[in-house]
């Protein structure tokens, strides 16, 4: 039987990523982009660090879209 994931659902959804990328493309700061997407700025920085440091293709693609 597979383990069930615990905790709240991830906010790393396609819609949240789209909003962050949209805001940054328009010239917003990371703080404003995070707020627009409904996440904390610290969460955005964790996602970017994951894209920079890990092998998860989704985080890497997000990191490249933002940078």
C-alpha positions in Angstrom: 0.0 0.0 0.0 1.5 3.4 -1.0 2.2 6.0 1.7 -0.1 8.9 1.7 1.4 12.3 1.6 0.9 14.2 4.8 0.3 17.9 5.3 -1.5 20.5 3.3 -1.6 20.3 -0.5 1.3 21.9 -2.3 0.9 25.5 -3.5 3.4 24.7 -6.4 0.5 24.5 -8.9 0.6 25.5 -12.5 -1.7 28.5 -11.8 0.6 29.8 -9.0 3.7 29.3 -11.1 2.0 31.2 -14.0 1.1 34.1 -11.7 4.7 34.4 -10.4 6.2 34.3 -13.9 3.6 36.8 -15.2 4.3 39.3 -12.4 8.1 39.0 -12.7 7.9 39.4 -16.4 6.0 42.7 -15.9 8.8 43.9 -13.7 7.4 43.2 -10.2 9.7 42.4 -7.3 9.8 38.8 -5.9 7.8 40.0 -2.9 5.0 41.5 -5.1 5.0 38.5 -7.4 4.7 36.1 -4.5 1.9 38.1 -3.0 0.1 38.3 -6.3 0.3 34.5 -6.5 -0.9 34.0 -3.0 2.3 32.6 -1.5 4.9 33.9 0.9 8.1 35.4 -0.5 10.1 32.8 1.5 8.1 30.1 -0.3 9.1 31.6 -3.7 12.7 31.6 -2.6 12.5 28.0 -1.5 11.1 27.1 -5.0 13.9 29.0 -6.7 16.5 27.3 -4.6 15.0 23.9 -5.4 15.2 24.7 -9.1 18.8 25.8 -8.8 20.0 22.9 -6.6 17.8 19.9 -7.3 17.1 17.4 -10.1 13.3 18.0 -10.1 12.5 19.0 -13.6 9.4 21.0 -12.6 11.4 23.2 -10.2 14.2 23.6 -12.7 11.8 24.7 -15.4 10.2 27.2 -13.0 13.6 28.5 -12.0 14.7 29.0 -15.6 11.4 30.8 -16.4 11.9 33.3 -13.5 15.6 33.9 -14.0 
